[in-house]
Amino acid sequence: MFHQLGWPERGRKPADLRVRPRLEMLEDRTVLTTLGGGTPAQITYSASILSGRMLSVTGTVIDQRPENCVVTFGGILNHTVSPNPDGSFSFVAEASSRGFITAEVLDDENLLTTALAQYIEGTYSQIINVEVIEGEDPGMATVTGAVTGDVVEGMPVYFEGAGTGSTFLMANASFSWSTMEIKPGDLRILIDNIWGNRTDVNILIRNRPPVIKKLAFRPAALGGHYEFHGKVMDEEVNSCVVRFSGIPALEGKTAPVNAEGKYSIIVPIGANDVGMVTAIARDRHGADSEPREIFFSPL
């Protein structure tokens, strides 16, 4: 009778068939939540340059408990910050150079989220007021100028091209460089500022005519011959040639100049070879020196 009325058979409980599947599903979800770690925090931020390499960084962390999160910045920044209860944060820190800022946020469930990296270009300086002061002789020059922007005293200034060398920036951001070996052509001036950004400028160094510093004569080892010799100054002195005139023995004669600036020519001397000897040096650009003269009479 009881069986006909729908009562269960001995030992069976229909309610178990309804409750057990839901318990099993709930237990599965619990396991997944524990392994998956919940929902990680989200972070957005931006950085802007204040002065020098100092950056102002602001951002927001979205999480159930943002104040329990820790935001760590890397790359060109080395800083850690904890957000406010509303998720906001801000700080000022110094960058090491230009480059990428990285950021990651760790919440109180040890879930780590990495934000998109942000590239900071930094600033660029400018080289201004460049002046070339020529020395007494060709090849001698002093180059002066100044640098604007993010630079500090003691930073190196480099020179390439028409002259090679370096100097250091002074306290007022000016520089001065002297050389005895500058040549005609483009002189490149370079400096890297505090961000590591390079600035350069090219200036044209004009060609200066050679200068004959010395003209002299002496008897040569071979009898009846004399040696005319001297010294020339020029930016590219070994490309110069000295031309002679005045006495018949030297008329139309030339002598090359070596790398030390020295020249020499030996000629036979006749009875009529008495008088003023003139020497003119010409460089490879066709520029002539002022004439150099000496009175010649055989000793």
Helices and strands as residue ranges (DSSP letters): H 14-36, E 42-51, E 54-62, G 66-68, E 70-75, E 79-81, E 88-94, E 99-106, E 112-114, E 118-120, E 126-134, E 141-148, E 156-161, E 165-168, E 174-179, E 185-192, E 198-205, E 211-219, E 225-233, G 237-239, E 241-245, E 254-256, E 262-268, E 275-282, E 292-296
